[in-house]
């Protein structure tokens, strides 16, 4: 008999396995790691927007290079914004495209570095935590086995 699944992931009052596992995964991280994850997610969104903007500027730049006499409103607005007085729209749009490409590349590299260092530190922390737990479990089992041997020897 099939059960109805709500959008929130609750099946007749019980959490689904996916949500339970996700909650356990999030519980492995501390507050500082959760903040780093949020900063990383925000940085990734900013990088994505900058990359989209830099790609969007390429077509107007190519149009201006191919036909500089037909500089449209966008190119003139950018030239005015960059302080070129509207005299050199090709240069203005070129500088904008170059600036967006460089900014998105630098931010992307920084975000990647931050992500890799975060993953490495969390990997080390979690591996240490798991190893410590395994050692404690082994010590408890050894203690139980020793107690059982002592009982059977009596």
Secondary structure by P-SEA (a helix, b strand, c coil): cbbbbcccccccccccaaaaaaaaaaaaccaaaaaaaaaaaaaaaaaaaaaaaaaaaaaaaaaaaaccccccaaaaaaaaaaccccccaaaaaaaaaaaaaaaaaaaaaaaaaaaaaaaaaaaaaaaaaaaaaaaaaaaaaaaaaaaaaaaaac
